[in-house]
Amino acid sequence: MPHDLQDTIALLSRTPATLNALLRDLPEAWTLRNEGQSTWTAFDVIGHLVSGERTDWMPRVRMILEHGETRTFVPFDRWAQECDSQGKSLSELLDEFANLRSKNLAELCAFNLQPNDLERRGRHPDFGSVSLSQLLATWAAHDLTHLHQISRLMAHRYREAVGPWSIYLGVFKCSGHSS
Amino acid sequence: MPHDLQDTIALLSRTPATLNALLRDLPEAWTLRNEGQSTWTAFDVIGHLVSGERTDWMPRVRMILEHGETRTFVPFDRWAQECDSQGKSLSELLDEFANLRSKNLAELCAFNLQPNDLERRGRHPDFGSVSLSQLLATWAAHDLTHLHQISRLMAHRYREAVGPWSIYLGVFKCSGHSS
């Protein structure tokens, strides 16, 4: 199942509206609750997605196209939202995510990438040589990993409340591997 | 973390728009692909959610309120969508889900349930005595378990395409427990 650029863009373009429909104006008992200890809330996850739009995905795309493997990607700060989300509401973060994603996809589309461009390579600080195709597939899968995480961390709240039904609900068997 | 009726309704009311934003007009390479063997596609999951709205959640709520523990719930047919979704498009199923959910929540709200009502009990074919509160918490957690499943089964498509990044993506570590 190879990477398909148009399908990746179709998915990436839908994530802001999906998270907006799920989370905007939802009671904070859902959006500000985590799975215990240092796990993330839905609010934290949206801050992390904003951070990715700002510092990770498109800067790496540009670096591959401009510098190939001669420069190494800046490591992604997975905790940047701890500072950057301070003082913001969830609605503000959802708006910020939607605006940044829209601009980033407009820039990506403007590159008019061809199949041979997708094979161009960059340098990841841990993995070494990676392709533009792998980076773009990861961008889409990263959206899905965090939608997966949000659905799990919100369900956690009702782990006890569902009583005996918990054994039928697969989300309760997911052991926090999508942080 | 006890069950909260208003928070449950807030979540249940958002699921149709969430799934609509994620899935409507998304390429079929995302929506008609499964995780292999007899696993479900996103299309199958929406059919299952339609089926739950039609035959499971509100019929059980009504049965508790009308008959208490004197009648046993009709077992939920988890494969009903195999017949019921035949010949329908994903857009039709999304519309059907949204319409049924909206009607069901209107009926639920009209009951004007009070805290003591939530402690009323019914009879589950496997579990025996269960409370209305547990049933309603399960309805919400069931939405989340299937959002969790959809994000995982769609990500599955890019399991290879992401290359070395797969080790960072928790969704690939989720072993199909939310069917």
Boltz contact constraints between the chains, C-beta under 6 A:
constraints:
  - contact:
      token1: [A, 1]
      token2: [B, 157]
      max_distance: 6.0
  - contact:
      token1: [A, 3]
      token2: [B, 161]
      max_distance: 6.0
  - contact:
      token1: [A, 7]
      token2: [B, 27]
      max_distance: 6.0
  - contact:
      token1: [A, 7]
      token2: [B, 29]
      max_distance: 6.0
  - contact:
      token1: [A, 10]
      token2: [B, 26]
      max_distance: 6.0
  - contact:
      token1: [A, 10]
      token2: [B, 27]
      max_distance: 6.0
  - contact:
      token1: [A, 14]
      token2: [B, 21]
      max_distance: 6.0
  - contact:
      token1: [A, 14]
      token2: [B, 22]
      max_distance: 6.0
  - contact:
      token1: [A, 17]
      token2: [B, 21]
      max_distance: 6.0
  - contact:
      token1: [A, 18]
      token2: [B, 18]
      max_distance: 6.0
  - contact:
      token1: [A, 18]
      token2: [B, 21]
      max_distance: 6.0
  - contact:
      token1: [A, 18]
      token2: [B, 22]
      max_distance: 6.0
  - contact:
      token1: [A, 21]
      token2: [B, 14]
      max_distance: 6.0
  - contact:
      token1: [A, 21]
      token2: [B, 17]
      max_distance: 6.0
  - contact:
      token1: [A, 21]
      token2: [B, 18]
      max_distance: 6.0
  - contact:
      token1: [A, 21]
      token2: [B, 21]
      max_distance: 6.0
  - contact:
      token1: [A, 22]
      token2: [B, 14]
      max_distance: 6.0
  - contact:
      token1: [A, 22]
      token2: [B, 18]
      max_distance: 6.0
  - contact:
      token1: [A, 26]
      token2: [B, 10]
      max_distance: 6.0
  - contact:
      token1: [A, 27]
      token2: [B, 7]
      max_distance: 6.0
  - contact:
      token1: [A, 27]
      token2: [B, 10]
      max_distance: 6.0
  - contact:
      token1: [A, 29]
      token2: [B, 7]
      max_distance: 6.0
  - contact:
      token1: [A, 127]
      token2: [B, 164]
      max_distance: 6.0
  - contact:
      token1: [A, 134]
      token2: [B, 162]
      max_distance: 6.0
  - contact:
      token1: [A, 134]
      token2: [B, 163]
      max_distance: 6.0
  - contact:
      token1: [A, 137]
      token2: [B, 158]
      max_distance: 6.0
  - contact:
      token1: [A, 137]
      token2: [B, 161]
      max_distance: 6.0
  - contact:
      token1: [A, 137]
      token2: [B, 162]
      max_distance: 6.0
  - contact:
      token1: [A, 138]
      token2: [B, 162]
      max_distance: 6.0
  - contact:
      token1: [A, 138]
      token2: [B, 165]
      max_distance: 6.0
  - contact:
      token1: [A, 141]
      token2: [B, 155]
      max_distance: 6.0
  - contact:
      token1: [A, 141]
      token2: [B, 158]
      max_distance: 6.0
  - contact:
      token1: [A, 141]
      token2: [B, 162]
      max_distance: 6.0
  - contact:
      token1: [A, 141]
      token2: [B, 169]
      max_distance: 6.0
  - contact:
      token1: [A, 144]
      token2: [B, 151]
      max_distance: 6.0
  - contact:
      token1: [A, 144]
      token2: [B, 154]
      max_distance: 6.0
  - contact:
      token1: [A, 144]
      token2: [B, 155]
      max_distance: 6.0
  - contact:
      token1: [A, 144]
      token2: [B, 171]
      max_distance: 6.0
  - contact:
      token1: [A, 145]
      token2: [B, 169]
      max_distance: 6.0
  - contact:
      token1: [A, 145]
      token2: [B, 170]
      max_distance: 6.0
  - contact:
      token1: [A, 145]
      token2: [B, 171]
      max_distance: 6.0
  - contact:
      token1: [A, 147]
      token2: [B, 151]
      max_distance: 6.0
  - contact:
      token1: [A, 148]
      token2: [B, 148]
      max_distance: 6.0
  - contact:
      token1: [A, 148]
      token2: [B, 151]
      max_distance: 6.0
  - contact:
      token1: [A, 148]
      token2: [B, 152]
      max_distance: 6.0
  - contact:
      token1: [A, 148]
      token2: [B, 171]
      max_distance: 6.0
  - contact:
      token1: [A, 151]
      token2: [B, 144]
      max_distance: 6.0
  - contact:
      token1: [A, 151]
      token2: [B, 147]
      max_distance: 6.0
  - contact:
      token1: [A, 151]
      token2: [B, 148]
      max_distance: 6.0
  - contact:
      token1: [A, 152]
      token2: [B, 148]
      max_distance: 6.0
  - contact:
      token1: [A, 154]
      token2: [B, 144]
      max_distance: 6.0
  - contact:
      token1: [A, 155]
      token2: [B, 141]
      max_distance: 6.0
  - contact:
      token1: [A, 155]
      token2: [B, 144]
      max_distance: 6.0
  - contact:
      token1: [A, 157]
      token2: [B, 1]
      max_distance: 6.0
  - contact:
      token1: [A, 158]
      token2: [B, 137]
      max_distance: 6.0
  - contact:
      token1: [A, 158]
      token2: [B, 141]
      max_distance: 6.0
  - contact:
      token1: [A, 161]
      token2: [B, 3]
      max_distance: 6.0
  - contact:
      token1: [A, 161]
      token2: [B, 137]
      max_distance: 6.0
  - contact:
      token1: [A, 162]
      token2: [B, 134]
      max_distance: 6.0
  - contact:
      token1: [A, 162]
      token2: [B, 137]
      max_distance: 6.0
  - contact:
      token1: [A, 162]
      token2: [B, 138]
      max_distance: 6.0
  - contact:
      token1: [A, 162]
      token2: [B, 141]
      max_distance: 6.0
  - contact:
      token1: [A, 163]
      token2: [B, 134]
      max_distance: 6.0
  - contact:
      token1: [A, 164]
      token2: [B, 127]
      max_distance: 6.0
  - contact:
      token1: [A, 165]
      token2: [B, 138]
      max_distance: 6.0
  - contact:
      token1: [A, 169]
      token2: [B, 141]
      max_distance: 6.0
  - contact:
      token1: [A, 169]
      token2: [B, 145]
      max_distance: 6.0
  - contact:
      token1: [A, 170]
      token2: [B, 145]
      max_distance: 6.0
  - contact:
      token1: [A, 170]
      token2: [B, 177]
      max_distance: 6.0
  - contact:
      token1: [A, 170]
      token2: [B, 178]
      max_distance: 6.0
  - contact:
      token1: [A, 171]
      token2: [B, 144]
      max_distance: 6.0
  - contact:
      token1: [A, 171]
      token2: [B, 145]
      max_distance: 6.0
  - contact:
      token1: [A, 171]
      token2: [B, 148]
      max_distance: 6.0
  - contact:
      token1: [A, 171]
      token2: [B, 178]
      max_distance: 6.0
  - contact:
      token1: [A, 173]
      token2: [B, 177]
      max_distance: 6.0
  - contact:
      token1: [A, 174]
      token2: [B, 174]
      max_distance: 6.0
  - contact:
      token1: [A, 177]
      token2: [B, 170]
      max_distance: 6.0
  - contact:
      token1: [A, 177]
      token2: [B, 173]
      max_distance: 6.0
  - contact:
      token1: [A, 178]
      token2: [B, 170]
      max_distance: 6.0
  - contact:
      token1: [A, 178]
      token2: [B, 171]
      max_distance: 6.0
  - contact:
      token1: [A, 179]
      token2: [B, 170]
      max_distance: 6.0
